[in-house]
Amino acid sequence: MLDLPKDPMMLFSVINMRLRDIYPSLDALCDDLHVDKKEIIDRLATTGFEYNEQQNKFW
């Protein structure tokens, strides 16, 4: 994952900040950053976070 943090808690913070401030969806973020959506979802799931498409954030 390019410049994204390896630590799940840091990844959670960075992804949610980018979803809030820049990207209209997780798909748009992944396309722009050339990262695998499933990898992000799986890594954040290890700490109990799930993506909510309607709210465009992990929680």
N, CA, C and O of each residue as an XYZ file, in Angstrom:
236
protein
N       0.835     -1.184      0.000
C       0.000      0.000      0.000
C       0.879      1.245      0.000
O       1.361      1.648      1.059
N       1.080      1.807     -1.047
C       1.894      2.996     -1.264
C       2.339      3.711     -0.001
O       3.210      3.214      0.713
N       1.772      4.839      0.281
C       2.195      5.634      1.433
C       1.272      5.469      2.633
O       1.309      6.277      3.561
N       0.451      4.435      2.621
C      -0.490      4.228      3.724
C       0.200      3.511      4.881
O       1.049      2.647      4.659
N      -0.158      3.861      6.096
C       0.469      3.241      7.273
C       0.199      1.738      7.356
O      -0.842      1.254      6.912
N       1.135      1.029      7.918
C       0.980     -0.418      8.130
C       0.159     -0.704      9.392
O      -0.583     -1.685      9.443
N       0.292      0.135     10.387
C      -0.436     -0.033     11.640
C      -1.933      0.158     11.397
O      -2.337      1.185     10.851
N      -2.770     -0.819     11.793
C      -4.210     -0.718     11.526
C      -4.887      0.516     12.115
O      -5.777      1.084     11.482
N      -4.488      0.940     13.304
C      -5.107      2.118     13.908
C      -4.736      3.401     13.152
O      -5.574      4.284     12.970
N      -3.499      3.492     12.724
C      -3.074      4.641     11.920
C      -3.752      4.600     10.554
O      -4.172      5.634     10.034
N      -3.858      3.410      9.977
C      -4.536      3.247      8.692
C      -5.988      3.688      8.802
O      -6.499      4.377      7.919
N      -6.650      3.296      9.877
C      -8.033      3.700     10.134
C      -8.164      5.227     10.113
O      -9.065      5.773      9.476
N      -7.273      5.891     10.802
C      -7.309      7.350     10.886
C      -7.073      7.996      9.522
O      -7.808      8.901      9.127
N      -6.061      7.537      8.810
C      -5.718      8.118      7.509
C      -6.832      7.874      6.493
O      -7.218      8.788      5.765
N      -7.345      6.657      6.442
C      -8.393      6.334      5.468
C      -9.644      7.166      5.747
O     -10.217      7.748      4.826
N     -10.071      7.227      7.004
C     -11.272      8.005      7.316
C     -11.071      9.496      7.043
O     -11.998     10.170      6.592
N      -9.889     10.011      7.308
C      -9.625     11.413      7.008
C      -9.721     11.661      5.500
O     -10.326     12.641      5.066
N      -9.133     10.785      4.719
C      -9.179     10.959      3.261
C     -10.590     10.777      2.725
O     -10.996     11.483      1.802
N     -11.343      9.840      3.292
C     -12.737      9.656      2.864
C     -13.567     10.896      3.206
O     -14.424     11.311      2.427
N     -13.313     11.464      4.344
C     -14.053     12.654      4.774
C     -13.684     13.884      3.948
O     -14.559     14.651      3.547
N     -12.395     14.070      3.696
C     -11.914     15.312      3.099
C     -11.742     15.290      1.580
O     -11.795     16.340      0.938
N     -11.535     14.108      1.000
C     -11.139     14.070     -0.412
C     -12.029     13.181     -1.283
O     -12.461     13.599     -2.357
N     -12.300     11.970     -0.829
C     -12.909     10.972     -1.706
C     -14.383     10.732     -1.392
O     -14.767     10.657     -0.225
N     -15.209     10.612     -2.436
C     -16.639     10.373     -2.231
C     -16.967      8.921     -1.897
O     -18.092      8.614     -1.503
N     -15.974      8.012     -2.055
C     -16.216      6.598     -1.767
C     -14.888      5.879     -1.572
O     -13.828      6.384     -1.941
N     -14.969      4.696     -0.989
C     -13.773      3.863     -0.822
C     -13.251      3.428     -2.183
O     -12.040      3.331     -2.380
N     -14.149      3.167     -3.120
C     -13.726      2.788     -4.473
C     -12.896      3.902     -5.116
O     -11.867      3.631     -5.735
N     -13.338      5.146     -4.972
C     -12.609      6.278     -5.550
C     -11.229      6.409     -4.913
O     -10.248      6.655     -5.614
N     -11.141      6.250     -3.593
C      -9.863      6.311     -2.891
C      -8.923      5.231     -3.421
O      -7.769      5.509     -3.746
N      -9.421      4.003     -3.505
C      -8.590      2.878     -3.951
C      -8.136      3.058     -5.397
O      -6.986      2.771     -5.728
N      -9.027      3.529     -6.250
C      -8.659      3.758     -7.648
C      -7.578      4.825     -7.757
O      -6.609      4.656     -8.497
N      -7.737      5.909     -7.032
C      -6.793      7.014     -7.113
C      -5.432      6.654     -6.531
O      -4.402      7.028     -7.091
N      -5.418      5.935     -5.417
C      -4.163      5.577     -4.758
C      -3.576      4.258     -5.254
O      -2.485      3.862     -4.843
N      -4.305      3.583     -6.138
C      -3.870      2.294     -6.691
C      -3.602      1.275     -5.582
O      -2.558      0.624     -5.546
N      -4.576      1.161     -4.682
C      -4.497      0.177     -3.602
C      -5.672     -0.783     -3.709
O      -6.700     -0.463     -4.307
N      -5.509     -1.944     -3.130
C      -6.522     -2.987     -3.182
C      -7.579     -2.751     -2.096
O      -7.271     -2.733     -0.905
N      -8.801     -2.575     -2.523
C      -9.911     -2.315     -1.596
C     -10.054     -3.444     -0.573
O     -10.232     -3.191      0.619
N      -9.975     -4.682     -1.045
C     -10.121     -5.829     -0.141
C      -9.024     -5.841      0.918
O      -9.277     -6.198      2.069
N      -7.818     -5.455      0.541
C      -6.718     -5.432      1.510
C      -6.985     -4.406      2.615
O      -6.741     -4.680      3.790
N      -7.479     -3.240      2.241
C      -7.806     -2.218      3.243
C      -8.925     -2.716      4.152
O      -8.826     -2.620      5.375
N      -9.980     -3.246      3.557
C     -11.111     -3.752      4.345
C     -10.656     -4.863      5.281
O     -11.040     -4.886      6.450
N      -9.841     -5.784      4.774
C      -9.365     -6.905      5.594
C      -8.451     -6.438      6.725
O      -8.564     -6.921      7.852
N      -7.551     -5.505      6.435
C      -6.640     -5.017      7.482
C      -7.382     -4.271      8.571
O      -7.054     -4.404      9.750
N      -8.377     -3.490      8.191
C      -9.135     -2.763      9.204
C     -10.094     -3.685      9.954
O     -10.442     -3.413     11.103
N     -10.512     -4.751      9.324
C     -11.378     -5.728      9.996
C     -10.638     -6.438     11.128
O     -11.268     -6.902     12.078
N      -9.312     -6.529     11.038
C      -8.547     -7.192     12.102
C      -8.668     -6.461     13.431
O      -8.456     -7.050     14.490
N      -9.009     -5.177     13.375
C      -9.200     -4.412     14.610
C     -10.670     -4.080     14.850
O     -11.001     -3.262     15.708
N     -11.551     -4.730     14.077
C     -12.981     -4.601     14.322
C     -13.695     -3.515     13.535
O     -14.876     -3.263     13.774
N     -13.006     -2.862     12.597
C     -13.642     -1.797     11.830
C     -14.302     -2.344     10.565
O     -13.773     -3.240      9.908
N     -15.466     -1.784     10.241
C     -16.182     -2.130      9.023
C     -16.464     -0.856      8.250
O     -16.629      0.216      8.833
N     -16.518     -0.983      6.929
C     -16.812      0.174      6.084
C     -18.314      0.354      5.960
O     -19.034     -0.599      5.660
N     -18.791      1.573      6.189
C     -20.196      1.920      6.020
C     -20.290      2.788      4.769
O     -19.879      3.949      4.772
N     -20.835      2.211      3.701
C     -20.905      2.904      2.421
C     -21.779      4.152      2.481
O     -21.442      5.165      1.869
N     -22.887      4.097      3.203
C     -23.787      5.243      3.284
C     -23.118      6.437      3.978
O     -23.331      7.584      3.586
N     -22.320      6.165      4.994
C     -21.640      7.247      5.718
C     -20.231      7.499      5.204
O     -19.562      8.443      5.625
N     -19.782      6.630      4.274
C     -18.463      6.739      3.669
C     -17.364      6.828      4.729
O     -16.526      7.730      4.707
N     -17.392      5.870      5.655
C     -16.339      5.817      6.668
C     -16.276      4.432      7.280
O     -17.214      3.641      7.185
N     -15.144      4.162      7.909
C     -14.983      2.933      8.698
C     -15.360      3.256     10.127
O     -15.119      4.362     10.612
N     -15.950      2.286     10.793
C     -16.263      2.425     12.212
C     -16.419      1.089     12.861
O     -16.685      1.013     14.061
